[in-house]
Structures are given as structure tokens and as C-alpha cells.
Amino acid sequence: MDKLLIRGGRRLQGEVQISGAKNAALPELCATLLTAEPVTLHNVPQLQDIRTMRQLIGNMGVRIEPAGDHSDLAFHAASLDKHEAPYELVKTMRASILVLGPLLARLGVATVSLPGGCAIGSRPVDQHIKGLQAMGAQILVEHGDIQARLPEGQTRLRGARITTDMVTVTGTENLLMAATLAEGETILENAAREPEIVDLAEMLIKMGARIEGHGTSRIRIQGVERLHGCDHAVVADRIEAGTFLCAVAATGGDVLLKDARADHLEAVIDKLREAGAVVEVEPRGIRVRASAPAFVNLRAPTLRTSEYPGFPTDMQAQFMALNAVSSGASVITENIFENRFMHVNELVRLGANIRTDGRTATIEGVPQLSGATVMATDLRASASLVIAGLVADGVTAVERIYHLDRGYDRMESKLQGIGADIERVRA
């Protein structure tokens, strides 16, 4: 098992390339199940979750081939000989649920094990099931599996007006994909508005889907009989970009984030500017500058997570690491997941002054963190520990970085390229 060794105290300077978004690429891999024609995806990030999804759809009969650059892949789903997503593959990744809608829409049957993933709180799939049932699917949940099929004699899902009880990103994506091949019109009310959903919808439109309203809370889909192939580039990862923004601000650096989308990061950029960092939008991406040390030059902002376009829960841990070394007291309220403060104890091991009460964390900035051995507990928690290690005195060892590899494309290599003293070693 690998770990990261970080020798803190170096300013980050230069340029870093932002990869394609994990949370866009995963549903877009699943969308290739919707057509018998070839689909080529560009800018696919090199992540463990992507490798898992490739294996999952590959086991169903999708042929996957390189298509030029290392981040370009061609998908051929002409003959799907399986409609099952087994527990052995699903258990490590919640996004596996995203094969449910496409399989049901294309084949009329799907069996998907209840998914696993990061242990950051309850993320129920009942909204996926509710929506597909409204479209006419018969669904049974037993023995840890979701078993879905069309009623006998019915060849397509049927359009419906679906209002989810909560805003759910994967739920919106699953129902959006299923609705593209349904008979008639589907309206998704209370839909998630994230840029990754917009990117998925734009890919589906290239495939021949008829979709309106993506990026708003009301999406209208007019079903078609079949979809065709397309070429599509995965949108830049706003969470990777946000993580680097925090890392540069914490170390007092000057870095251009190439291809980062400022329009997808407005809430994050607003908080960084409130803290005192300089964030500028340039033709090639986003530039961030700050002076070291953060405790002297930055003031920790208070924030509350919420659904997009609010402050993203996936950036809460990284901002907590930044606030821990900035001046003043701040309060972070986690409104999305009920168990997403597991990084707090590890940051405290590095010398951070953080207290939690339910969904609220109070952070009192300290002048200096001290290197220690810490353990990653989930994907974004691992990123917060890397940021803390970059500014800590001495050596920080981050263990269990398989969490990090699920969502960051060669993070240590990118950090090395902008001046960090960081290396991957065998634990």
C-alpha cells in the first residue's frame, strides 16, 4: 500500500494542467451503454474510479480501446452480453449505480448491487428507484441487489414527470440517461444543476438526445428510439482545480491552473478572494497568487456547504486545511453529508486547532503545523491532508492514499511539477 511523504515549506509556482472531471467522466462512460455505435471520449482522467468503471462496463461487453492521446478512449457497446453490475466491482464506488438507467433503457433489464464508496454519510439510491418506477420499471431490491426490468410486453421506458425528494446528482444523471430512450416526454423537477450534469447532457445531445433545461432545476427530455455515436471531451475537473487553488493559497504561491473553468468555481473563488488570495481569470485558465505565510497574509473565511451553485461539499475539507493555517477564527457548516468531518482528527494531529459540534466545525488558525503521520479516511479528506502537509514543518506521511487515487489524476506528479517536495513510497 502506497503513502505520500511531504516535506513542507515550499512555495508552489508555475503551471499545472487540470484534468477531466471524474464526476463527469464516470456518468459519460455509462452513457456509452446507450448506443450500439462507437463513442470517443477525450480528456478522460487517469483515476482508480475510472479504471473500476472501465472494468465494470467492459465485463458487460463494451470494448474499450485507446484513441490517440493517453486520455482518449473509444467505446464500442454494439453487443452487450451482460446486464449485471456485481458486488465485487460495485463495492468500492458509488458511481456504479449509474449503469442502472442506461442498461434498463437499452436492454430493458438490469441488476446492480447496492453500491459502496466513501464512508461520508448516507447517500440513498431510493430517488433513482422512485424515478425509474415512475417511468414504468418494475424494481425489486433483495439480497443486496437492485433488480429492474420492464413489464412483460413493454419495450421502452415511458416518459413521466419526476420530482425527487432531494437534490441528487447521480439520481439526476441516472434518470436523465434513462429518459433519453424512453417513449414520450420526461420532466425532471428538483434536478441537480452541477456543471458535470450539463456536460453529460451536452454529450447526450451530441448522441441525438433531445434535452432542454440542463443546468437548471427543471430538465425536459423528449425520448428518441435510438442514440448514435459521438466525440466528446470531458469538462475540466472543478474540484481538482479548487484543491490546487487552496494548496497554492496555503503555501503562498503563484500558479496558473491550465484549462480550469472559473465559471464553475464562483463560490470557491469568492471565498479565496475573501481570504485575501488574488485569483485572476486568464485566457488559458485561472491564476492564483498569495503571500506566505498564510497566517500573516490570509484571513480564514466562514462558509456553509450547499448544492451547486453554492459552496461545494467536495471542497469543504480542503478549505478547512487552508483555514487551519490562516489568521482568525472561522466556522464551517456541512449541510450535505452528516459524516464529513473525519479529516478533523488527522488535521489536529498536525497541530490544527479545530472543534466540531454535529455538522459545524470551528477553526482557530495557527501560525504553523507540524509534520506527522496521518491517515486518509476518504477522497477529499486525503486532499486536505496533502494541503496541510505542504505547509507543515518537517515531514508529513499520508497513509491510505488509495482514497486520493480514486479522484486525483497523478496528484503528486503535478505538485512536483510546481515545486512541492512530495514523493510516493511503499508503506
N, C-alpha and C positions, 0 to 999 in steps of 0.2 A: 504494500500500500504506500502511495506516494505522500510526501508532505512538502511544504514550501518553507524555505529558510529565507528570512528577510532581515537585512541589516539596515536599519532605519537611518534617517537623517539626510537623505539626498533629495535635492530639488528635481522635479520632473520637467524636462524640457525637450522640445522637438515636435514631431508629428506622429500621430497614431491612427491607423486605419480602423474605422468602426465596421464590424462585420454585419452580416444579415441577421435579422431578428429571429431569435429562437421561437418566440411566441407567434411569429408569422409563418416561419418555415414549417413548424410542426403541423398546423392545420392544412397548409398548402401541400405537404406531402400526402396527407389524407385525401385531399381533393383530387389527386391523380387517380383515385379509385373510381371516380365518377364517369370516366370516359374510356373507351377502347382505343382511342388514338394516343399517339405519343405526346408527352408533356415534358418540356425542358424548363428546369428551374435554375436560375443564376444566383450567385451570391448566397449560396447555402452555407451556413456556418458549420465549422468542424467541432461538433459537440457530442457528448455522450448521449444526450437525449435524441439527437438526430440519428446517431448510429442505431439506437434502440428502435426508433420508428422505422428506419430503413429495413431493419431485420423483421419487424412486425409485418409490414406490408409486403416485404419480399416473400415471407412464408405464405402469404395469400396468393402468390403467383405473379406479383409485379416484378418485372425485370428492370433492374436499375443499372445504368451504365454511365461512365464518365462522359462529359460532353464539352471537352475543351479544358478550360481552367479548372484548378483543383476544387473550386467552389461551384462548378456547373455540373448538373446531373440530369440525365434523361430517364424518364419513367415510362414503361410500357405495361399497361394493365389490360391488354386485349383479352386475356383469358385468366379470370380469377377462379382458382380451383378450390379455395377455402374461404369460408366466411367467419372464421373464428379468430379471436384475439386471446391467446391462452394466458393464464396467470403468470407463468414463468417470465413472460416479456412485459406484461402489463404492470406487475407489482412495483416496478421502480419508477413509473412515470404516469402521472395523472392524465397527461395529454393523450394517452392511449384510447381514452373514451371517444376521441374524435373520429375513430374509424366507424363508429356505430351508425351515424347518419348516412355517410356515403355508401356503406355496404347495404343498408336497408333500402336506400333509394335505387341503387343499381341492381342488386340481386334479389331484393325482396325478403332477405333473411340475414340475420347477424347474431352472433353470440360473442359477447365481450365480457371478460372478467371484470369485476369491480376493481377500479384502479388504485394504485398506491401513490408514491411520490413524497415530497417533503412533508414532514410532520409539523405543519404550521397552523393547524386548526381544521375545522370541519369545512369540507368543500363538497357538499352533497350533489349527486347526479340526478336527483329527483326531478329537477326542472327539465333536463334532457328527456327523461322518460315521459313526463307530462306533455311536453310539446309533440313528441313523436306519436303518442297516443291520440292527441287531438288531430293528427294527420292520418289517423286510421290504423296505426300499427297495433298489433297485439303483443304485449310485453309481459314477460314473467321473470321475476328475479328469484332465483333459487340456487342453492349450492355455490354461492359466490359469483354467479354469472347473471348477466343481463341477456335474456333470450328474447329476441324480437323477430317478428315476421309479419308479412301482410296477410290479411284474411284470405281464405281459400277463394279463388276466382278473381281476386283483385291483383292487378299487375303493377299498379303505381300507388305511391302515397297520394293523399288528397290534400289540396290546399286548405288552410284553416287560419283563423285569427288566433294568435297565441300571445297571451300576456303572462310573462314569467313573474313569479312571486318576488324575485330578487334580480338584481342586475348580475348576469353571469356571462363571463367572456366565452368560456368553452361551450356553454349552453347556446349562446347566440351563434357561435361558429357551427356547431353541430346541426342546429335547426336550419341555418342558412344553407348549408351544403345539401341537406336532405330536401329542402324546398325547391332547389333548382330543377329537380327531375320529377317533382310532384305534379299531379293533374290540377290545373287551376291556380288560383292566387293564394299566396300565403302572406300574412301580415304579422311581423314580429313586433310586438309592443314591449316597452321597457327593455329594449335591446341595449347591449353594451356598445360603447362608442369608440373604443380604443383604435389607434392607428393600424394595429395588426388586423383588426376586423375589416377595416377599409381596404387594406392591401389584399386580403383574401377575397373580398367582393370584387375588386378590380381584376384579380386573376380569373375568377369565375366568369366575369363578363367577357374576358378575352376568350373563354371557352364556349361562349354562346349563351350564357345565362342572362336572364332579364331581371335586373336588380335595380332598385331605386331607394334612396334614403340612407344608404350605408354611411356611417359617421354621425347619424342622429339616433334618437331613441325609438324610431319607427322605421322599420325596413320593410319594403314591399317587394315580393318576389313573384314573378309570373313564371310558372313552371314550363319547361320545354321537354320534348320527348327524349332528346339526347344532347350531350355536350361533345365538343370536339377538342382536339389538342391545342396547345398554345406554348409560347415562350413567355416567361415571366421572371423578373428579377425581384428577389426578396428585399423588402424595405429594410433600411438600416436599423440596428437594434438601439432603441432609445434608452433601454436600461443599461446596456453596456456603456453607452455614451454618458449617461448620468453618473455611472460608477467612476469613470475616468474623470469627469468634472469634479467630483468630490475628492478623488485622490490628488489631483493637481492642486486644488484649493488647499487641501490639508498640508501638502508639502511646500507650498509657496512656489509653485512652478509657473511655466509658460508653455502651453501645449496647444497645437491645432488638432482637433478631432475631425479627421477627414471623412466626409460624407454624412456626418451627424446632422440630424434634422431638428433645427431649433423649434419649428412649429409643432413638433411632437413633445417638446420638453419645456413648455412655457412655465408650468408650475415649479419645476425643478430650478430652472434658470432664475425665476423670480426670487426664490429662497436663497440662491447663491449670491445674487446681487444684494439682497437684504443683508447677507452676512458680510458683505464687503469685497467679494471677489469681482473681478472685471470679466464679463462674459460678452463676447462680440460675435456677431454673425458675419461670416465671410463667404465668398463665393464657393470655396471648397469645403466648408463645414463650419464648425464652431471653435473659436479660440477662447481659452480661459487663462487668466493670469491672477496671481495672488502673491503677496509677500510673506516670507517666513519670519518668525514663527506665527502660526495661526492664532495662538493665544494672545499675541500682541496686536495682530492686524485684522482678525476676523471676530465678529460677534455672532454667537450662536442664535439662529432663528427658532422660534416656536412653530410647530407645524402639526397638521392633522391629516391623516391619510383619507382618501375618498376615491370613488370611481372616477375614471377619466371624464373630463379634463382636469380633475383635481389632482392633488399630490399623490403619486403612485405608492401603493404599499410596497412595491418591489424596490423602492428607493429609501425606505424608512431606515433600514439597518445601516446603510452607507452614510446617511446624514447623521445618524447617531454617533458614528465614529468621528465624523467631522466636528460635530458639536462638542464631543468629549475633549477636544483639544483647542476649541475656540473660547473666547472670553465670555463670561456671564453665565447665567442660568437659563435653561430652555426647557420646554415641555413638549414631548412628542406623544400624540394620541393616535393609537392604532384602531381604526374603525372598520377594517375589512376582515382581518383574521384575529381570532381570540387567543392565539398561542404563538405570536410572532415576536416575542422578546427573548428568545432563547440565546441570542448573542450577548445579552446583557452581562451574564456571569463571566463570559470569556473576556469581554472588554474590561470588566472590573479587575480581572487577573492581570491585565496590562497596566492597571493604575487608574482607570477611568472612575469618575465619581457619578454613579447612576443609581437611582432608586426607582422601583416600579410599584405601582398600585393598580392592579387589574390591567386595563388597557392603556394606562398612562405611565410614561417614564419621565422622570425629572433628571436632567443632566446639569451638573455644575462643571464647567470647563476647568481643566488643569493645565499647568504650563508644560508638562512633559509626561509622556507614557514611558513605561519601562518594558523592554522585551521579555517575553516569557513563552512557554509552550501553551498553545491554546488549541481548542478542538472545534472544528466547524460542525454545526448542527443542521444547517440547511443551505440552500443555494445562496441567497442574498446575505445570510449571516456570514458565510465564508468570505464574501467580498468585503464586508465591514471589517473583518479581522485582518485582511490584507491591507486595507487603508490604514488601520491603526498601526500595523507593523511597519509601514513605510515611514511613519513619523516617530516611532518609539525609539528610545535609546537602547542600543545593543541589538541582540538577535532575537527575533520572534520566529517561532516554529509553528506553522499552521498545519494541524493534522486533519485527516479525513477529508482531503481536498477533492475526493470524488464528487462531493456536492458541487464544488466550484466548476469542475469539468462538465457538469450537466448543462451549464448555462453560459460559460465564458469561453470564447474561442482563443486558445493559446494565450491566456492572460499573462502568464509570467514572461513569455517571449515579448509581448507588446510592451510590458513595463520595462523590461531590459532595454528595449529599443529607445526609451525616453529617459534612461538614466538610473533606473532603480537597481539596487543591489539585491537581487532576488534569484533563487535557483530552486529547481525541483530535485528532490533527492528521494531515495527509497527509505521508507520509515523502518 
